[in-house]
């Protein structure tokens, strides 16, 4: 979080297609409030669907990370199904240091 704050990032938000109670439990389990991470549930999947990132999978949906400034997506990293290579915080920090390098 400190690295993101140094780059001028106001908020880091975790969104998942789950209800608010699941997100709250995850947040408590990982102590996200202590770290300044906001956990938001997309209970009906409408936000994820609006981004075009919904899909039918038995085990897990598609992971992504986005850097958004005043409602405009500046950096978007979308994972292949069942993958976790690009959407992690380390990769987002790298992209924010070099925003002209697209990675999806």
C-alpha positions in Angstrom: 0.0 0.0 0.0 2.8 2.4 0.8 4.2 1.9 -2.7 0.8 2.8 -4.3 0.4 5.8 -2.0 3.8 7.1 -3.0 2.6 6.9 -6.6 -0.4 9.0 -5.8 -2.9 6.2 -5.7 -5.8 7.2 -3.4 -7.6 3.8 -3.0 -6.9 0.1 -3.7 -10.1 -1.8 -4.1 -10.6 -5.6 -4.3 -13.8 -6.5 -6.2 -15.2 -10.0 -6.4 -18.4 -11.6 -7.5 -19.5 -12.4 -4.0 -21.8 -10.8 -1.5 -20.8 -8.2 1.1 -20.6 -10.8 3.9 -18.0 -12.9 2.1 -16.0 -9.8 1.2 -16.1 -8.6 4.8 -14.9 -12.1 6.0 -12.1 -12.0 3.5 -11.1 -8.5 4.6 -11.1 -9.5 8.2 -9.1 -12.7 7.5 -6.4 -10.8 5.6 -6.6 -7.6 7.8 -7.2 -5.5 4.7 -8.7 -2.6 6.7 -5.4 -2.3 8.6 -3.7 -2.0 5.2 -6.2 0.5 3.7 -7.6 -2.0 1.1 -11.3 -1.7 0.4 -13.2 -5.0 -0.2 -16.3 -4.6 -2.5 -18.8 -7.3 -3.4 -20.2 -7.5 -6.9 -23.0 -9.7 -5.7 -25.0 -10.1 -8.9 -21.9 -9.8 -11.2 -23.3 -6.7 -12.9 -20.0 -4.7 -12.6 -17.9 -7.6 -13.8 -20.4 -8.2 -16.7 -20.3 -4.5 -17.6 -16.5 -4.8 -17.9 -17.0 -7.8 -20.2 -15.0 -10.0 -17.8 -17.7 -12.4 -16.9 -17.4 -16.1 -17.9 -18.7 -19.4 -16.8 -16.1 -21.4 -15.0 -16.5 -24.2 -12.4 -13.6 -23.1 -10.2 -13.0 -19.4 -10.6 -13.7 -16.3 -12.7 -11.3 -14.1 -14.5 -8.8 -12.0 -12.5 -8.0 -8.5 -13.5 -6.5 -5.3 -12.1 -7.1 -1.8 -13.2 -5.7 1.7 -12.5 -8.6 4.1 -12.7 -8.3 7.9 -12.6 -11.5 10.0 -12.3 -13.5 7.1 -13.8 -11.1 6.5 -16.7 -9.3 3.2 -16.9 -5.6 4.1 -17.5 -4.1 0.6 -17.0 -5.9 -2.8 -17.4 -4.3 -6.2 -16.9 -6.5 -9.1 -17.6 -5.6 -12.7 -16.9 -6.2 -15.7 -19.0 -8.7 -18.1 -17.3 -7.3 -19.8 -14.2 -4.1 -17.7 -14.4 -2.4 -15.3 -12.0 0.5 -13.6 -13.9 -0.4 -10.0 -14.6 -3.1 -8.9 -12.1 -1.1 -8.8 -8.9 0.0 -5.7 -7.1 3.7 -6.1 -8.1 2.8 -6.0 -11.7 0.5 -3.0 -11.3 3.3 -1.1 -9.5 5.6 -2.0 -12.3 3.1 -0.7 -14.9 2.5 2.5 -13.0 6.2 3.2 -13.1 6.2 2.7 -16.8 2.5 3.4 -17.9 3.4 3.4 -21.6 4.1 -0.3 -21.5 0.7 -2.1 -22.1 0.2 -5.5 -20.6 -2.9 -7.6 -21.0 
